[in-house]
Amino acid sequence: MHIGIIAKLNGEKKELSARIEKIDRTIILLRELDGPSELVETAVPAKPKRVYKKRKVKSKTAGLGTNRYKGVKAENPYKDGRPRYSANIHIPATKKIKYLGTFDSEEKAAAAYNQAAADMAEQAENNHDRPTRRRTKKTEWICNRCGTAYQSKGVCGCGCNDMREVPV
């Protein structure tokens, strides 16, 4: 039932598109014969497209699979063209990154990283009773006038700011 309606509408659509093409050709022909007139839409100049410059890649070895090994990254190559890789490791106890060196191959840099990681693990195992993070020195501030203790230096409750630092 609906198939017949769809076929009829598709036929009308083809007829209308053929008529639209014929009308468009007639309009173009009349514009060519008539020349410019006030009925012709004035073309608004289009904004020029913005041209973006490609960014230069800092490292000439970028994209060579340098992320295969943890802690290893590609650096700019040596002046003679040999590749250069650096190795770094994060030390959680000090919250710092330790530079392990520059190497000619990824494998050597990865070996240096693995050695440093093993050394850190061994050190943590041997010094298990030692705290892994630095402890801050705990001090108190005691008012010289009234003797009240505070955790930070400031104005005392009695109104003076004459305090001395005492380790806890």
C-alpha positions in Angstrom: 0.0 0.0 0.0 2.7 2.5 0.9 5.1 1.3 -1.8 2.8 2.8 -4.5 2.7 6.1 -2.7 6.5 6.2 -2.3 7.0 5.4 -6.0 4.5 8.1 -7.0 6.3 10.7 -4.8 9.7 9.7 -6.2 8.4 10.3 -9.7 7.1 13.7 -8.8 10.4 14.5 -7.1 12.3 13.7 -10.3 9.9 15.8 -12.4 10.3 18.8 -10.0 14.1 18.5 -10.0 14.2 18.5 -13.8 12.0 21.6 -13.8 14.2 23.3 -11.3 17.3 22.6 -13.4 15.5 24.0 -16.5 14.5 27.2 -14.6 18.1 27.6 -13.3 19.5 27.4 -16.9 16.9 29.9 -18.1 17.8 32.4 -15.3 21.5 32.1 -16.1 20.8 32.7 -19.8 18.7 35.7 -19.1 21.3 37.2 -16.8 24.0 36.8 -19.5 21.8 38.5 -22.1 20.6 41.3 -19.8 23.8 42.2 -18.1 24.1 43.5 -14.6 20.9 44.9 -13.0 19.6 45.8 -9.6 17.8 42.5 -9.3 21.0 40.6 -9.5 22.2 39.8 -6.0 25.4 41.6 -5.2 28.0 39.1 -4.2 29.3 39.7 -0.7 33.0 39.1 -0.6 33.8 36.1 1.4 36.1 36.4 4.3 39.5 35.0 3.4 40.2 31.7 5.1 42.7 31.9 7.9 45.9 30.1 7.0 47.5 28.3 9.9 51.2 27.6 10.0 52.4 24.1 10.8 54.2 23.9 14.0 57.7 22.8 13.9 58.5 19.6 15.7 61.0 20.2 18.5 62.5 16.8 18.3 63.6 15.3 15.0 63.0 11.8 16.4 59.4 12.5 17.4 57.1 9.7 16.6 59.7 6.9 16.5 58.1 4.9 19.2 60.0 6.4 22.0 57.3 5.7 24.5 57.9 2.0 24.5 59.9 2.2 27.7 58.9 3.9 30.9 61.1 6.8 31.9 62.7 7.1 28.4 62.2 10.0 26.0 63.7 11.0 22.7 65.9 14.1 22.7 67.2 16.1 19.8 69.9 14.1 17.9 73.6 14.7 18.2 75.1 17.0 15.6 76.4 14.1 13.6 72.9 12.7 13.3 73.0 9.9 15.9 69.8 9.5 17.9 69.8 10.6 21.6 67.6 9.3 24.4 67.4 10.5 28.0 66.2 8.6 31.1 64.6 10.0 34.2 63.0 8.4 37.3 60.6 9.9 39.8 61.6 9.5 43.4 58.5 9.5 45.6 60.4 10.1 48.9 61.6 13.5 47.8 58.9 14.1 45.1 61.6 14.9 42.6 62.8 13.6 39.2 66.3 12.2 39.0 68.1 12.6 35.7 69.8 9.3 34.8 71.7 10.3 31.7 71.7 10.5 28.0 72.1 7.4 25.9 72.6 6.4 22.2 69.8 3.8 22.3 66.4 3.3 23.9 67.4 0.0 25.3 70.4 1.4 27.2 68.2 4.2 28.6 65.6 1.7 29.6 68.3 -0.5 31.3 69.4 2.6 33.3 65.8 3.3 34.3 65.3 -0.4 35.4 68.5 -0.4 37.3 67.6 2.8 39.2 64.1 1.4 39.9 65.6 -1.9 41.3 68.1 0.1 43.4 65.2 2.2 44.9 63.2 -1.0 45.6 66.2 -2.6 47.3 66.8 0.5 49.4 63.2 0.7 50.5 63.3 -3.0 51.4 66.6 -2.7 53.4 65.4 0.5 55.2 61.8 -0.5 55.9 61.8 1.1 59.4 63.1 4.4 58.0 60.4 6.9 57.0 60.0 7.4 53.3 59.1 11.0 53.4 61.0 13.9 55.0 59.5 14.9 58.4 59.2 18.5 59.1 60.7 19.8 62.3 57.9 20.3 64.8 58.2 23.5 66.9 55.9 25.5 69.2 55.9 29.1 69.9 55.6 30.1 73.5 54.6 33.6 74.7 57.3 35.1 76.9 54.7 37.1 78.8 51.9 34.7 79.6 53.5 31.3 78.7 50.7 30.2 76.3 51.9 27.7 73.6 51.0 28.1 69.9 51.7 26.2 66.7 52.6 29.2 64.7 54.1 32.6 65.5 51.7 35.5 65.7 50.0 37.7 68.2 49.3 36.0 71.6 45.9 36.1 73.3 47.4 38.6 75.9 48.1 41.0 73.0 51.9 40.8 72.8 53.9 39.4 70.0 57.0 38.5 72.0 57.4 34.7 71.4 60.2 32.2 71.5 60.5 29.0 69.4 60.8 25.7 71.3 61.3 22.3 69.6 58.7 19.7 70.5 
